[in-house]
C-alpha cells in the first residue's frame, strides 16, 4: 500500500508586491459544524468547553488558539483545534478541503476590491467580520483579522487560481501607485 504524504496546497509560498503581502497560512484542523434542528443547546454546551459559542452571522470569534467562523445559517467552521463532543450537530473534518491565504498590508482592501463584490473597507467590514462571497468566480470565506489584514479561505482545488488572481491584483495596485512590483 502506498504511503501518502500530506502537503499544503501552496507549499507555504509567500509574495509581496507594493505594500501587500500574500502568504499561505497553516491554520490546523478545520471542522464543519452544522446544527441539527433542536440541537442548539447541546452544541452550545460542547463549544462552551472551548470558551466559544456559535458565531453571529458574518462574524468570527477566537479564544486560546481556537477560532469559530460563521459559514451559514446554523453552520460554522471550528478552526485550529480538535472539536469537542458536539451532540446535536453534524461534525465533519474539512481540513484537507480548504486552503487559507493571508493577505495583508496598507493597500489590501484595494487589492481585494479587484475581485470581491463586497465593500471590504475597514468602515464597512471591521475586524471580527466574516463573509461567504466570491473572489472572481470562486467561492470563498473572507475574515478580517486586522485593520490591514484578511484571511481568505478557498477550496483547496482552487487555491492556485485564487493565489494567481490575488497576486495579479497586487501587481496591478502596486503599478497604479507607482510602487515596486
Secondary structure as a PSIPRED ss2 file (coil, helix, strand):
# PSIPRED VFORMAT (PSIPRED V4.0)

   1 X C   1.000  0.000  0.000
   2 X C   1.000  0.000  0.000
   3 X C   1.000  0.000  0.000
   4 X C   1.000  0.000  0.000
   5 X C   1.000  0.000  0.000
   6 X C   1.000  0.000  0.000
   7 X C   1.000  0.000  0.000
   8 X C   1.000  0.000  0.000
   9 X C   1.000  0.000  0.000
  10 X C   1.000  0.000  0.000
  11 X C   1.000  0.000  0.000
  12 X C   1.000  0.000  0.000
  13 X C   1.000  0.000  0.000
  14 X E   0.000  0.000  1.000
  15 X E   0.000  0.000  1.000
  16 X E   0.000  0.000  1.000
  17 X E   0.000  0.000  1.000
  18 X C   1.000  0.000  0.000
  19 X C   1.000  0.000  0.000
  20 X E   0.000  0.000  1.000
  21 X E   0.000  0.000  1.000
  22 X E   0.000  0.000  1.000
  23 X E   0.000  0.000  1.000
  24 X E   0.000  0.000  1.000
  25 X E   0.000  0.000  1.000
  26 X C   1.000  0.000  0.000
  27 X C   1.000  0.000  0.000
  28 X C   1.000  0.000  0.000
  29 X C   1.000  0.000  0.000
  30 X E   0.000  0.000  1.000
  31 X E   0.000  0.000  1.000
  32 X E   0.000  0.000  1.000
  33 X E   0.000  0.000  1.000
  34 X E   0.000  0.000  1.000
  35 X E   0.000  0.000  1.000
  36 X C   1.000  0.000  0.000
  37 X C   1.000  0.000  0.000
  38 X C   1.000  0.000  0.000
  39 X C   1.000  0.000  0.000
  40 X H   0.000  1.000  0.000
  41 X H   0.000  1.000  0.000
  42 X H   0.000  1.000  0.000
  43 X H   0.000  1.000  0.000
  44 X H   0.000  1.000  0.000
  45 X H   0.000  1.000  0.000
  46 X H   0.000  1.000  0.000
  47 X H   0.000  1.000  0.000
  48 X H   0.000  1.000  0.000
  49 X C   1.000  0.000  0.000
  50 X C   1.000  0.000  0.000
  51 X C   1.000  0.000  0.000
  52 X C   1.000  0.000  0.000
  53 X C   1.000  0.000  0.000
  54 X C   1.000  0.000  0.000
  55 X C   1.000  0.000  0.000
  56 X C   1.000  0.000  0.000
  57 X C   1.000  0.000  0.000
  58 X C   1.000  0.000  0.000
  59 X E   0.000  0.000  1.000
  60 X E   0.000  0.000  1.000
  61 X E   0.000  0.000  1.000
  62 X E   0.000  0.000  1.000
  63 X E   0.000  0.000  1.000
  64 X C   1.000  0.000  0.000
  65 X C   1.000  0.000  0.000
  66 X E   0.000  0.000  1.000
  67 X E   0.000  0.000  1.000
  68 X E   0.000  0.000  1.000
  69 X E   0.000  0.000  1.000
  70 X E   0.000  0.000  1.000
  71 X E   0.000  0.000  1.000
  72 X E   0.000  0.000  1.000
  73 X C   1.000  0.000  0.000
  74 X C   1.000  0.000  0.000
  75 X E   0.000  0.000  1.000
  76 X E   0.000  0.000  1.000
  77 X E   0.000  0.000  1.000
  78 X E   0.000  0.000  1.000
  79 X E   0.000  0.000  1.000
  80 X C   1.000  0.000  0.000
  81 X C   1.000  0.000  0.000
  82 X C   1.000  0.000  0.000
  83 X C   1.000  0.000  0.000
  84 X C   1.000  0.000  0.000
  85 X C   1.000  0.000  0.000
  86 X C   1.000  0.000  0.000
  87 X C   1.000  0.000  0.000
  88 X C   1.000  0.000  0.000
  89 X E   0.000  0.000  1.000
  90 X E   0.000  0.000  1.000
  91 X E   0.000  0.000  1.000
  92 X E   0.000  0.000  1.000
  93 X E   0.000  0.000  1.000
  94 X C   1.000  0.000  0.000
  95 X H   0.000  1.000  0.000
  96 X H   0.000  1.000  0.000
  97 X H   0.000  1.000  0.000
  98 X E   0.000  0.000  1.000
  99 X E   0.000  0.000  1.000
 100 X E   0.000  0.000  1.000
 101 X E   0.000  0.000  1.000
 102 X E   0.000  0.000  1.000
 103 X E   0.000  0.000  1.000
 104 X E   0.000  0.000  1.000
 105 X E   0.000  0.000  1.000
 106 X C   1.000  0.000  0.000
 107 X C   1.000  0.000  0.000
 108 X H   0.000  1.000  0.000
 109 X H   0.000  1.000  0.000
 110 X H   0.000  1.000  0.000
 111 X H   0.000  1.000  0.000
 112 X H   0.000  1.000  0.000
 113 X H   0.000  1.000  0.000
 114 X C   1.000  0.000  0.000
 115 X C   1.000  0.000  0.000
 116 X C   1.000  0.000  0.000
 117 X C   1.000  0.000  0.000
 118 X C   1.000  0.000  0.000
 119 X C   1.000  0.000  0.000
 120 X C   1.000  0.000  0.000
 121 X C   1.000  0.000  0.000
 122 X C   1.000  0.000  0.000
 123 X C   1.000  0.000  0.000
 124 X C   1.000  0.000  0.000
 125 X C   1.000  0.000  0.000
 126 X C   1.000  0.000  0.000
 127 X C   1.000  0.000  0.000
 128 X C   1.000  0.000  0.000
 129 X E   0.000  0.000  1.000
 130 X E   0.000  0.000  1.000
 131 X E   0.000  0.000  1.000
 132 X E   0.000  0.000  1.000
 133 X E   0.000  0.000  1.000
 134 X E   0.000  0.000  1.000
 135 X E   0.000  0.000  1.000
 136 X C   1.000  0.000  0.000
 137 X C   1.000  0.000  0.000
 138 X E   0.000  0.000  1.000
 139 X E   0.000  0.000  1.000
 140 X E   0.000  0.000  1.000
 141 X E   0.000  0.000  1.000
 142 X E   0.000  0.000  1.000
 143 X E   0.000  0.000  1.000
 144 X E   0.000  0.000  1.000
 145 X E   0.000  0.000  1.000
 146 X E   0.000  0.000  1.000
 147 X C   1.000  0.000  0.000
 148 X C   1.000  0.000  0.000
 149 X E   0.000  0.000  1.000
 150 X E   0.000  0.000  1.000
 151 X E   0.000  0.000  1.000
 152 X E   0.000  0.000  1.000
 153 X E   0.000  0.000  1.000
 154 X E   0.000  0.000  1.000
 155 X E   0.000  0.000  1.000
 156 X H   0.000  1.000  0.000
 157 X H   0.000  1.000  0.000
 158 X H   0.000  1.000  0.000
 159 X H   0.000  1.000  0.000
 160 X H   0.000  1.000  0.000
 161 X H   0.000  1.000  0.000
 162 X H   0.000  1.000  0.000
 163 X H   0.000  1.000  0.000
 164 X H   0.000  1.000  0.000
 165 X H   0.000  1.000  0.000
 166 X H   0.000  1.000  0.000
 167 X H   0.000  1.000  0.000
 168 X H   0.000  1.000  0.000
 169 X H   0.000  1.000  0.000
 170 X H   0.000  1.000  0.000
 171 X H   0.000  1.000  0.000
 172 X H   0.000  1.000  0.000
 173 X H   0.000  1.000  0.000
 174 X H   0.000  1.000  0.000
 175 X H   0.000  1.000  0.000
 176 X H   0.000  1.000  0.000
 177 X H   0.000  1.000  0.000
 178 X C   1.000  0.000  0.000
 179 X C   1.000  0.000  0.000
 180 X C   1.000  0.000  0.000
 181 X C   1.000  0.000  0.000
